[in-house]
Amino acid sequence: MKRAVQAFALVLACCMAMQAQGTEPQNQGRKKRVAVMDFEYGTVRSYVSGLFGTDVDVGKGMADLIVKHLVRDGTYTVVERKMLDKILAEQNFSTSDRANPASAAQIGKLLGLDAMIVGSITQFGSEDKNLKIGGAGGGWGGFGVGGVGRKSSKAIVTMDARVVDIDTAEILAVADGKGESKRSSTSLLGGGGSWRGFGAGAVDFGSSNFQETILGEAVKMASENLSAGLIASAPRLRARVVKVEGVVAMVEGSDVVLNVGGRAGLKAGDQLSIERVTREVKDPATGKVLRRMSSQVATVRCDDIDDGSAVCKITSGAGVKVGDMAKTTTE
């Protein structure tokens, strides 16, 4: 009896220890799906032009860096850049709306996301923003722009980001990042070897040569700090329950093509129920269909998804026909 009591006490102590350590439950649900909009940089545009000799889209370069950090961390599922760009092009999205929560929410719905990340670059360059640097953009050696150096240079980059709820356009969380770097006997872009990181209005902040410059070091630090804040904000996001309903458009052997796809929220691997209407209940006064009674015919798994359709495999059941309903609830 004594041994049994001791054993029970030991088990109880272990359970309490696990609880005290904050052991998480095994089922954490799916990762939140997000996309990162190109950052707005209007407030620093003149300084960017003075630094690079032309207007360079540093907002896109910064967004690309944030995406890399988030993907590497793995807390979020980050939508591919080409999917985001395609929707933006279809919607005739204006660059002036980059930081607009309402516009971001609209794009996020089309992509079936849980949240959108928008941001702004608020400082980009020297501490006093007095950029007395000449030279044309495109490429330079490792000591300054156009051969002009400084005895001492300090680069500062600051930016902020907001996590936008797709359904309400509400700001769920905010994060900011700041990076500083200082060296003597070089310019803001000196020390990075032969960096040729921009052209046609774009910039690659991820290149090793750029990140070796003092401005590159500040950019890297600011993006890392901002990404850490976004990652820490993940618990504030809710995983949306995406209900997808479509119709079978084609059946060929075990392949079933549906008339809904990624834009409706479907993802590869999703399971759907294929159902057939067996009875319609109508309002006797108006004749309006109040409810459709259905029975399950089969289940399918989505394998190949594009924006407006999905190719699925029948995993159970048989006899699927064109016109049957497809239903799923994605958690």
C-alpha positions in Angstrom: 0.0 0.0 0.0 2.8 2.3 0.9 4.6 1.6 -2.5 1.3 2.4 -4.3 1.0 5.7 -2.6 4.6 6.6 -3.4 4.1 5.7 -7.0 1.0 7.9 -7.2 2.9 10.8 -5.6 5.7 10.4 -8.1 3.3 10.5 -11.1 1.5 13.5 -9.6 4.8 15.3 -9.1 5.9 14.7 -12.7 2.6 16.0 -14.0 2.9 19.1 -11.9 6.4 19.7 -13.1 5.4 19.4 -16.8 2.5 21.9 -16.1 4.9 24.3 -14.4 7.3 24.2 -17.3 4.4 25.2 -19.7 4.4 21.9 -21.7 2.3 22.6 -24.8 -0.4 20.3 -25.9 0.5 18.1 -28.9 -2.2 19.3 -31.2 -1.3 22.9 -32.0 -3.4 23.2 -35.2 -2.2 24.4 -38.5 0.3 27.2 -39.0 -1.2 30.7 -39.7 -0.9 31.6 -43.4 0.4 35.1 -44.1 1.8 37.2 -46.9 4.2 40.2 -46.7 3.3 43.3 -48.8 6.1 45.4 -50.2 6.9 48.1 -47.6 5.9 51.7 -48.1 8.9 54.0 -48.3 7.5 57.4 -49.4 8.9 59.2 -46.4 12.5 58.3 -47.2 12.2 58.3 -51.1 14.3 61.4 -51.5 17.1 60.0 -49.3 17.0 56.7 -51.2 17.4 58.6 -54.5 20.2 60.6 -53.1 22.0 57.5 -51.9 21.6 55.2 -54.9 21.5 58.0 -57.6 18.0 56.8 -58.6 14.7 55.8 -57.1 15.2 52.2 -55.9 12.3 50.2 -54.5 13.8 49.5 -51.1 10.3 48.6 -49.9 10.3 45.5 -52.1 13.8 44.6 -51.0 12.9 44.9 -47.3 9.8 42.7 -47.8 11.9 40.0 -49.5 14.2 40.0 -46.5 11.3 39.7 -44.0 9.9 36.8 -46.0 13.2 35.0 -45.8 13.4 35.4 -42.1 9.8 34.1 -41.6 10.3 31.1 -43.8 13.5 30.2 -42.2 11.9 30.4 -38.7 8.8 28.3 -39.7 6.3 29.8 -37.3 4.1 31.0 -40.3 3.2 29.6 -43.6 4.2 32.4 -46.0 2.5 32.5 -49.4 4.8 32.5 -52.5 5.8 35.8 -53.9 4.5 34.9 -57.4 1.0 34.2 -56.1 0.9 37.6 -54.3 2.2 39.4 -57.4 -0.4 37.7 -59.6 -3.3 38.8 -57.4 -1.9 42.4 -57.1 -1.7 42.6 -60.9 -5.2 41.3 -61.4 -6.6 43.8 -58.9 -4.6 46.7 -60.4 -3.2 47.3 -57.0 -1.6 50.7 -56.5 1.8 51.1 -54.8 0.2 53.9 -52.8 -1.9 51.3 -51.0 1.0 49.2 -49.7 0.4 50.1 -46.1 -3.4 50.4 -46.3 -5.0 47.8 -44.0 -8.3 47.7 -45.9 -6.5 47.0 -49.2 -4.3 44.4 -47.6 -7.3 42.6 -46.1 -9.0 42.5 -49.5 -5.9 40.9 -51.1 -5.6 38.5 -48.2 -9.1 37.2 -48.7 -8.4 36.4 -52.3 -5.4 34.4 -51.3 -7.2 32.6 -48.5 -4.9 33.9 -45.8 -5.2 34.3 -42.1 -3.5 37.7 -42.0 -1.5 40.2 -44.1 1.7 41.9 -43.0 2.1 45.5 -44.1 4.9 47.9 -43.2 6.7 51.2 -43.7 10.4 52.2 -43.8 10.7 55.4 -41.7 14.5 56.0 -41.8 17.0 54.8 -44.3 20.5 56.3 -44.5 22.8 58.4 -42.3 22.0 59.6 -38.8 21.3 63.1 -39.8 19.9 62.2 -43.2 22.2 64.6 -44.9 23.4 62.5 -47.8 26.0 64.5 -49.6 26.9 61.6 -51.9 27.2 61.8 -55.7 27.4 59.3 -58.4 25.1 57.3 -60.7 23.6 54.1 -59.5 24.2 50.6 -60.7 27.6 49.5 -59.4 30.7 50.7 -57.6 33.8 49.6 -55.9 34.2 48.9 -52.2 34.9 52.4 -51.1 31.9 54.7 -51.3 29.7 55.9 -54.1 31.4 57.5 -57.1 34.7 57.3 -55.2 33.5 59.7 -52.4 34.3 58.5 -48.9 33.9 59.9 -45.4 36.0 59.9 -42.4 33.2 58.3 -40.4 29.8 57.1 -41.3 26.8 55.8 -39.3 23.9 54.1 -41.0 20.5 53.9 -39.4 17.5 52.0 -40.7 14.1 52.0 -38.9 10.8 50.5 -39.9 7.5 49.2 -38.5 5.0 46.5 -39.5 1.4 45.7 -38.8 -0.4 42.4 -38.8 -3.8 42.9 -40.4 -6.9 40.8 -39.8 -8.3 39.6 -43.1 -12.0 39.7 -42.1 -12.1 43.1 -40.2 -8.9 44.9 -41.4 -8.2 45.3 -37.7 -4.6 45.7 -36.6 -3.9 42.5 -34.6 -0.2 43.2 -33.7 2.6 45.6 -34.4 6.3 45.2 -34.6 9.3 47.5 -35.3 12.9 47.1 -36.2 16.0 49.3 -35.9 19.5 48.7 -37.1 22.6 50.8 -36.7 26.1 50.4 -38.0 29.1 52.7 -37.8 32.6 52.6 -39.2 35.4 55.0 -39.9 37.1 55.7 -43.2 34.2 54.5 -45.4 30.9 55.7 -46.8 27.4 54.2 -46.1 27.9 51.8 -49.0 31.6 51.2 -48.6 33.2 47.9 -47.4 31.0 45.6 -49.4 33.4 44.7 -52.2 32.2 45.2 -55.7 28.4 45.2 -55.0 26.1 45.5 -58.0 22.9 44.9 -56.2 20.4 47.0 -58.1 19.0 47.7 -61.5 15.7 48.5 -63.1 14.4 50.0 -59.9 15.0 46.8 -57.8 17.4 46.0 -55.0 18.8 42.8 -53.5 19.3 43.3 -49.8 20.0 39.7 -49.3 23.3 39.7 -51.3 26.4 39.0 -49.2 28.3 42.0 -50.7 25.5 44.4 -49.7 25.2 43.1 -46.2 29.0 43.7 -45.7 28.4 47.4 -46.2 27.5 49.5 -43.1 24.1 50.3 -44.6 23.7 46.5 -45.3 24.5 45.7 -41.7 21.9 48.2 -40.5 19.3 46.8 -42.9 20.0 43.2 -41.8 19.8 44.1 -38.1 16.5 46.1 -38.6 14.9 43.2 -40.6 15.9 40.6 -38.1 14.5 42.7 -35.2 11.3 43.3 -37.0 10.9 39.6 -38.0 11.4 38.6 -34.3 8.6 40.9 -33.3 6.3 39.4 -36.0 7.2 35.9 -34.9 6.4 36.7 -31.2 3.0 38.1 -32.3 1.9 34.7 -33.8 -0.3 33.7 -30.9 -2.4 36.9 -31.5 -3.5 35.6 -34.9 -6.4 33.2 -35.2 -6.5 30.5 -37.8 -9.5 31.2 -40.0 -12.0 28.4 -40.6 -12.2 28.3 -44.4 -15.4 26.7 -45.7 -15.1 25.8 -49.3 -18.0 24.7 -51.5 -17.7 23.8 -55.2 -19.1 21.6 -57.9 -17.6 18.6 -59.7 -16.7 19.8 -63.2 -15.1 16.6 -64.7 -14.6 13.0 -63.7 -12.0 10.7 -65.3 -11.2 7.5 -63.6 -10.2 8.3 -60.1 -9.5 12.0 -61.0 -12.0 14.6 -60.1 -11.8 18.2 -61.2 -13.5 20.9 -59.1 -14.6 24.4 -60.1 -12.9 25.9 -57.0 -9.2 26.2 -56.2 -6.6 28.2 -54.3 -8.5 31.5 -54.5 -11.3 29.9 -52.5 -8.9 28.7 -49.9 -8.1 25.2 -51.1 -4.6 23.8 -50.5 -2.9 20.7 -51.7 -3.7 17.8 -49.3 -7.1 19.1 -48.3 -9.8 16.4 -48.0 -13.3 17.1 -49.4 -16.6 15.3 -49.2 -18.4 14.7 -52.5 -22.2 14.9 -51.9 -25.3 14.4 -54.1 -28.5 16.3 -53.5 -31.3 13.7 -52.7 -34.1 16.1 -51.8 -34.9 19.8 -51.9 -37.1 21.4 -49.3 -39.0 24.5 -50.6 -41.0 27.3 -49.0 -44.6 26.5 -49.9 -45.5 30.2 -50.1 -42.6 31.4 -52.3 -41.1 28.2 -53.9 -37.7 29.3 -52.6 -35.4 26.4 -51.8 -34.9 26.4 -48.0 -32.6 23.4 -47.7 -31.0 20.8 -49.9 -30.7 17.3 -48.3 -27.7 15.4 -49.5 -25.8 12.1 -49.0 -22.1 11.5 -49.3 -20.9 9.8 -52.4 -17.2 9.8 -51.9 -14.2 11.6 -50.4 -11.4 13.1 -52.4 -7.9 14.6 -51.7 -6.7 17.7 -53.6 -3.4 17.1 -55.3 -3.0 19.9 -57.9 -4.3 23.4 -57.2 -4.5 26.6 -59.3 -6.5 29.7 -58.7 -9.8 28.6 -60.0 -9.8 24.8 -60.1 -8.4 21.7 -58.3 -7.5 18.2 -59.4 -8.4 15.6 -56.8 -8.1 11.9 -56.3 -10.9 9.7 -55.0 -9.8 8.2 -51.7 -13.0 6.4 -50.8 -16.4 5.8 -52.3 -17.3 5.7 -56.0 -19.8 6.9 -58.6 -18.9 10.6 -58.6 -20.7 12.5 -61.3 -20.4 16.0 -62.8 -22.6 18.4 -60.9 -22.1 16.7 -57.5 -21.3 19.1 -54.6 -17.8 19.3 -53.0 -17.6 20.5 -49.4 -14.8 21.0 -47.0 -14.0 22.8 -43.8 -10.3 23.6 -43.5 -9.1 24.2 -40.0 
